[in-house]
Amino acid sequence: MANKKPKEQHEENNDSSAQETQATDELSQLKEILFGQSNRSFRADLAALEAKVNENFSSLNAHLDNQFSDIRKMIDQQINALSEQLARANDSHSNVQEQLQHTTDKLQSELEIAETTAKNDNDSLEAHVVKELESLDNLFSKRHQELLEKLQQVTSELSESKTDRKTLANLLSTMATNLATDH
């Protein structure tokens, strides 16, 4: 073949190319005869299966979309319900806090009033006690002075009258008794 000229090689290539094309056509016709009907049936079944899968897939997507939508609605409803519950709890907490603050303010006011009243009562009581003590002190001083004067008088009478000791003892005893009963 190496001795062949290029023109001859070209003709051989053309002949072999034509033979190959013819063989391919024959092979295609043979395939059509043997497998044509089964191949068309297989393709039709495959197309039907593909359509059914697509339909089922679309149906499944629609079903999942509905479920997700339902779940989202349910979550939104529960979130709204919890938000309302939280708002009510906050309102209740605020009301309780306001009531406690009001009660605290009221008790604070009452305590201040009670402290003021107690201080006034204490001051009044102290003034009264001081007044009573002064009165008692004055009375005691007055009685003491009277007793001293009486004792002085009795002493001078005794000195002047030269009363005996027995009379003096009785007199002093009577004075002591009087002093004890005067208090």
Summary of the structure (lengths in Angstrom):
residues: 183
radius of gyration: 67.3
end to end distance: 169.0
largest distance: 199.7
contacts: 359
relative contact order: 0.02
helix: 95%
strand: 0%
